[in-house]
Amino acid sequence: MREGDTALILDGPFADFTGPVRSIDHERGRVRLVVLVFGDETVIDVGLSSVEKASES
């Protein structure tokens, strides 16, 4: 996964949300992405193991 890819969140309170990856911190094992929550863009920070690259449809 790289910056700009669309990520799917697999677990936690934002499970099944998708959004573009803004940054990846490999040292901390975290990824920052933007999701829409109630129509507003929200930046969230989740573990790399909690996301996967979303399939292109």
Stockholm file with secondary structure:
# STOCKHOLM 1.0

chainA/1-57         MREGDTALILDGPFADFTGPVRSIDHERGRVRLVVLVFGDETVIDVGLSSVEKASES
#=GR chainA/1-57 SS CCTTCEEEECSSTTTTCEEEEEEEETTTTEEEEEEEETTEEEEEEEEGGGEEECCCC
#=GC SS_cons        CCTTCEEEECSSTTTTCEEEEEEEETTTTEEEEEEEETTEEEEEEEEGGGEEECCCC
//
